[in-house]
Amino acid sequence: MDTSSLMERVLSKDNLNAAYLQVVRNKGAAGVDGMAVDELGDYLSENGESIREQLRTRKYKPQPVRRVEIPKPDGGVRNLGVPTVVDRYVQQAVAQVLTPIFEEQFHDHSYGFRPNRCAQQAVLKALEMMNDGHSWIVDIDLAKFFDTVDHDKLMTIFGRTIKDGDVISVVRKFLVSGVMIDDEYEDTIVGTPQGGNIPPLLANIMLNELDKELEARGLDFVRYADDLIIMVGSRQAAERVMKSATRFIEKKLGLKVNAEKSRVDKPKGIRYLGFGFYYDSFAKGYKARPHPKAVAKFKAQMKKLTCRSWGVSNAYKVQKLNRLIRGWINYFKIGSMKGLCAKMDGQIRYRLRMCIWKHWKTPKNREKMLVKLGLNRRSAHGISYAKGYARVCMSWNLHNKVCCLLS
């Protein structure tokens, strides 16, 4: 494919319209200029032609991204960069043209930030390999990958495929646009900030070099963005692969492997994309299930949403809780979790019973509501005047009657 005149495709009316619609669908926060997504349409009506001309003449200058720190579940923070809405629009337009070109080069076992691919597919492929005799896992953790990408190495790889100088110029400008941290500007000498529309593609372009190296060595692997596991048949082979892969990543790609988090282990000892793995002796193979850390995170969020001292209506709590449950179940549905779901369902209902019990407030009103639900007055009276939320809400009568409200 001829890639020497891509800018005109980037600036085509259809491509720019599609980019605008995608940015609006993605929503997102404002950048350093404070412009909201719903203001983009009016802004482009007045300045769209000027932006196109700046891109044609290499005069377009992206604004710095706004730094946002997101706490990680296991400690530390993840740095996100929020570009301005206009920069997201331009990035999206460029990414839409570049993505089909690079998709032809990307490895089949790469699943992150790619069209029609998802984390669940990566987990299923990993299971397939584990059950194909690969009983040892090399789990490689890249230390702050998005913050350590070498711009020159990345652009060298990028330039092997893309020959349009205008496109190369604007992509590099996005890399070096800088960040704003508490109203102070900071240069971005290395790294490609998470949060924009084009950095995920650039990350895959960089790490595709690693994919090609692993394939050349005949290794079976699965990669989701910077989450990589390599599957081999023995511990000795795994340790050997760990050393050689680390050497390639650090020497050839200029990235850093986190030695503390990288490990060689059996499938049951690793966590990948939120999933844990166990051996099913009946099925004679490995299966996936939510990792204990993922379960603990869900429980913490669930307890926060069902806190009885939270001053919102129970209907609102249920609404937020349903959103959490649907998202969690949809993500982990490929795993074995029937027993876990039944157990968590009981815990959720128990905590909601405490919320309802507090909402009824007085013993007199509690007695009235229980009678209304069908409990005989004598039992209702005894429960209503009992002490202790936890003990009362575990009682059989309350469990049986209040469950009607939660069905």
N, C-alpha and C positions, 0 to 999 in steps of 0.2 A: 504493500500500500504506500502511495506517495504521501509523505507527511511534511512536505516542504511548504505547503500553503494552507495550513489548518486555521489560521486566524479568520479567514473569511467564513469558514464553516462555524466558527465560534460566534461570529457576529451576524449570522443569518437571522432573519426575523423569527423563523420557527424555533430555532435553538434558544434565542433570547426569551421568547414567550414561555417556552417550556421551563427555562431556568427561573423565571419570575414566579410561575405557578408553583414550582417545587419549593422555593424559598418561603412562599406564603404558607404552603401546607406544613412545612417544618416548624413554622412559628419561631420560637426562640427569643432570647433576651436581646436587648439593645447593646450595641458596641460603645466605643468611647465617645461617639458623637451623639449618643442618646436617641437616635432615630429608631422608632418602632417599626415592626414589619408592616403594619397597616398603613404606614406613611410611604412605603416604597413606591407604590403605584403612581402617586402624585409626583413624587420626586423624579421618577423616570420619564414622566410625561414632559417635564421641563428640561431635564438634563440628559436624557437617554442618548441623544445624538452626540452630545459632547463627550460622553463616556466612550462611545464607539470610536470616535475620532482619536481620543487619547490612546486607546488600545491599538489602533492601526499605526500610530506614530510613536509608540513606545513611551508615551508621556504619562500614562496612567500610573498613579502612585497610591498604593494601598495605605490605609491608615493602620496604626498599631492596633494589636488585639488587646482586649481587656482581660487581664489575668483573673481567673477565678480558681480558688483552691477547694477541691472536693475531698473530704476526709475518706480514707480507705478503711474498710472494715477491720483490717489487721494492723492498723496504725499507719501513721504517715499521711501524706496528702497527694492527690493527683492534680497536676496543674492543667487547667483547661484555658484555652484562649478563645475569647468570644470576638470574632471579627464584626465590623459594622455590617449593617444589612446590605449596603451597596456592595461591599467586598464579598459578602456571601453570594450575592447575585452573580458577580463576575466569576467567582470561583466555580459556582455551579455550572455556568455556561461553558467554562473551560473543561471541567470534569466530564460533562456530557459528551464532549467530542473525544476526549482522551481515553475514556473508559473502554469503549469497544475495541480500540486499537490495542491496549495492553491486555484486555481480557483474553485475547488470542495467545498471549505469551504465558499467562499465569498458570501455575501448576494445578492439577485437578484436586490435590489434597489441601489446597488453600481455601479457607471458607470465610474469613473475616472481611467485612466491608466490600462484599461483591454482590452483584445482582443475583437474585433468586438463590442465595445461599444463606445459611444460618448456623448458629452454634450447635443446634441439635444434630444437624447433618455431620458436623465434625465429631461429635461424641459417638454417633452411630458408626462412623467410619473407624474410629479408634477401637470400638468394641469388636468390629469385624476383624481388625488386625490382631487384637488380643486373643481372639478365639481361633486364630489361624496359626497358632504356635508361637506367637511373640509374647512371652510371659515376663519380660523385663522391660521397664520403661525408663527412658532418659528424659527427664522433665527439665527443660532449660528455661530459666527465667531471665529475660532481658531487663537490665536495670534501667528504668526510666527511658525506655526506648524513644518515645516521641520527643524527649528533651535532649537526646544525645546524637541524633542523626547528623552526620557530617554533610554539609551542603555541597561541597565539591564532589565528593564521592557520589552523592545522590544525583546531581546534575550531570555527571559523566555518564552514569547509567541511563538516565533520562534521555540524554542526547544521542545515545546509540540508536534509539528508535525515532525520536522526534527531531525533525530537521528544520522546522519552522522557527526562525530566530525570534519572531514576535511572541510566539507562545512560550519559548524557552525564557525569554526576558520577563514576561509577566509572572511566570511560575517562580522564578528566582526572587522577584520583588516580593511575592507573598512570603517566601521563606525568611527574608531579611527585613520585614516590615516593622519588627520590634514589638515590645509589649508595654502596656501601661500598668504599673503596680503602685496602687495608692497615689495616683496622680504624678508618678515619676516614670519617665521613659527609660527603657532598658533595651539595648541592642540584642538581637537574636543572632548570635554568631553561629550557633549550632541549634539543631532541633527543628521540628515541624509541629507547631502547637496543635494539640487536640482541640476540636471544637469547630473547625472550619469545614468546608465542603470538599476541599482538595487534599488536605493532609492524609486522610485514609488511603486514597489512591497512591500517593507518594510513598506511604509506608509499605504498601504491597509491592510497589516497584522496587524498593530497596531490598525487602526480604525475599523477593522472588529469586534474587541471586543465591540466597541460602537454600531455597527450595531446589534450584537447579544443581547445586553442589551435592545436596543429600541424595537427589535422584541419580546423579552420576556415580555415587558410591553404592548404589543399589539398596539404599535404606528405606524402610517403610516409616512414614511420619504423617502427622496431621498438624496443621497450623491454622490457628484462628487469630489473625493480626499478629501480635507479638507473643501469643501463647502457643508454645511449641512442645510437642511430645514426639519422641522417636521410639519405635518399638523394635526390640531385638530378641534373640532367643536365649541369651545367657547373661549372667552377671558380668563375666569377663568382657564380653562384647559390648555391653552397656557402658562399662567404665572406659573402655577404649574409645567408643563413640563420643562420650562426654568430653574427653580430652581433645579429640580431633575437631569436633564441632565447635567447641569453645575457642580453640585456636583460630579457626576460620572466621568466626564471628568477630573476634577482637582484632585480628591482624588484617584481614581482607576487607571487612565491612566497617571497621572502626567503631564498633558498638561495644557495650560492656555487658558481660554476663554476671548476674548476681549469684555469686558462689554460695551464699547462705541459703537462698531459696531454691537453687537448682539441686537436683538430686537424682540418684539411681535407685529404683525401688520396684517392687511388684505392683501390679495394678491396684491392689487393695490399699496400697500405701500412698497413693497420689490423689490430688484433687485437680480436676480439669474442667474449666468453664462452669464451676459450681456443682459438678457431679462427682460422686465417689463411685468406686467400683468394688464388686464383691463376686466371689465364685459361687455359683449355684450348682451344688453337687447333683441335684436331681436332673437339671438340664445339661449338666456337664459343660458349663461355659460361663464366661464372665457376663455380668449384667450391670447396668448403671442404676443409680438411685441418687436422690439429693444428698449432697455431702452434709455431715453434721454441722459444719459452719454455716451452710446455706439454711439449714433448718433453724439454727439458733438465731440467725439474722431475721428470718421470717417471724419467729416467735417474739422477738424483741419489738418488731414493727406492729405485730398483732396486739401485744400488751399495751403499746402506746395508744393504739386506736380504740382499745376497750378499757381505758383507764376510767374508773367510775367518778373520778374527781374532774374529768375534762368537762368543762361547762358548755357542752353542745347537746343537741337532741340525740336520742338513741337512734332515730331514723338516719341522721347524718352520720353517726358512727357506723351503722350498718352499710350505708352507701360507700363510705371510704374503705371499709373492711372488704366489701364485695370486690372492689376494684383491685385491692391488694391480692385477694385470693385468686381472682381470675388470671391476673398477670403471672402469679407464681405457678399455678397449675398449668397454664398454657406453656410455660417455659420448661417445666420438669415433667411434662406428661409422658415423655418417652421413657422415663425411669420407672422402676418398681417402687411403688409407694402406697399401695392400697391400705396396708396396716397403719402407716404413718398418717395418711389422710383421715382415717377413722379416729385415730387418737387425737389429732389436732382439731377435728370437728367437735369432739367432746370438750376440749379445753376452751375453744371459742365460745361454745354455747354456755359453758359454766361462767365465763367472764361476762357474757352478755346478760346472764341472769342476775349477776351482781349489779350491773348497770340499771337494769329494769327495777330491781329491788330498791335501789337508792332513789330512783326516779319516783317511785310510789311514796316515798318520804315517811309518812306517819304510820304507826301500827294500825290505826283505824282504817286508813285508806288501803293498806296492804291486805287487811282482812276482807274488805269490801271487794277488792279486785280478784282475790283468790276464790271467793264465793261466786263471783261472776263467771270465773273460768270453770266452775263445776266442783270445787272442793267443798266438803261439808263444813259447816260453820265451826264446829268444835275443833277440827284439825286446822282450819284457817286461823282461828284465834290463837291456838298454841304456837304456830309458826310465826305469826305476825308480831308477837311480843317476845320472841326469842332474841338472844344477843349474838352478834358476830356474823358479818356478811358471809365469810367463807363457809362456816358451818351450816348456816341456814340454806345457802344456795347449793349445797351438796345434798340436801335432804331429798328423799325420794319424791315426796308430794310436790315440792316446788319444782323439781326436775321434770316431773310428769306434766304438771299443769302449765308452767311457763314455757315449756318446749313448744306448746301449741302456738305461742306468739312468734316463735323463731322458725316455724316450718314454712 
